[in-house]
Every structure is written in C-alpha cells, then in structure tokens.
Amino acid sequence: MSDWKKRYEAYKKGMGFKNKDIAVMLDRKVNSIEVSVTAKKFPDTFKLAILTYEAMLESGRIVYDSARV
C-alpha cells in the first residue's frame, strides 16, 4: 500500500467518510473513486484534500481524532 493510500485511509477515517460519501461530493460513481485511489498515480485532487486535512490537524483547527457522529 502506498503512503498516499495510507494517508487517504486516515483522512477518510478522521473525517468520517466512506468512498460513497466522496463519490457523492465529487459527483462520481463509487467505482471511479476506488479505481482512482488504487491507480499507480494517486490523484492530485485527493492529495490536496489530504494535505489540507493534515495541515488543519497540525495547526489544531481540527481537534478530533475519531469520526464525527
């Protein structure tokens, strides 16, 4: 598993998202999300979301460590 894939899984867990949720937000099919994150080149749009999430965690702007309910 790539580093980006691991970070993506942590992002999803921290935000309480499933691939289905991300597909709805991006107006895509779930299968396209699953294919995207397992592709050889990890999508730049997903990298941006992960980097933003991690920066917000580091700065204390996101203060939870488990999914929202």
C-alpha positions in Angstrom: 0.0 0.0 0.0 1.4 3.4 -1.0 2.0 6.2 1.5 -0.8 8.2 -0.2 -3.2 5.3 0.1 -2.5 5.0 3.9 -2.9 8.8 4.3 -6.1 8.7 2.3 -7.5 5.9 4.6 -6.5 8.1 7.7 -8.2 11.1 6.1 -11.4 9.1 5.5 -11.4 7.8 9.0 -10.8 11.1 10.6 -13.4 12.9 8.5 -15.9 10.0 8.9 -16.1 9.5 5.1 -16.6 6.4 3.1 -15.8 6.1 -0.6 -19.5 6.5 -1.3 -19.6 9.9 0.5 -16.6 11.1 -1.5 -18.2 9.9 -4.7 -21.4 11.9 -3.9 -19.4 15.0 -3.1 -17.5 14.8 -6.4 -20.5 13.7 -8.4 -18.8 10.4 -9.4 -19.5 6.7 -9.1 -18.1 4.8 -6.2 -16.2 2.5 -8.5 -14.3 5.5 -10.0 -13.2 6.6 -6.5 -11.9 3.1 -5.7 -10.1 2.9 -9.1 -8.6 6.3 -8.6 -7.1 5.6 -5.2 -5.6 2.3 -6.3 -4.2 3.7 -9.5 -0.4 3.9 -10.0 -0.6 7.7 -10.0 -2.6 8.9 -7.0 -5.0 11.8 -7.9 -3.8 15.3 -7.3 -7.2 16.4 -6.1 -7.1 13.7 -3.4 -3.6 14.7 -2.4 -4.7 18.3 -1.9 -7.6 17.2 0.4 -5.2 15.0 2.4 -2.6 17.8 2.7 -5.2 20.3 3.8 -6.7 17.9 6.3 -3.2 17.1 7.8 -2.3 20.8 7.9 -5.5 21.6 9.8 -4.8 18.7 12.3 -1.3 20.0 12.9 -2.5 23.6 13.4 -5.2 22.5 15.8 -8.0 23.6 13.6 -9.4 20.1 13.6 -9.2 18.7 17.2 -10.9 15.4 17.0 -9.2 12.1 16.4 -12.3 10.0 15.6 -15.1 10.3 13.1 -17.9 12.7 13.6 -21.3 11.3 14.5 
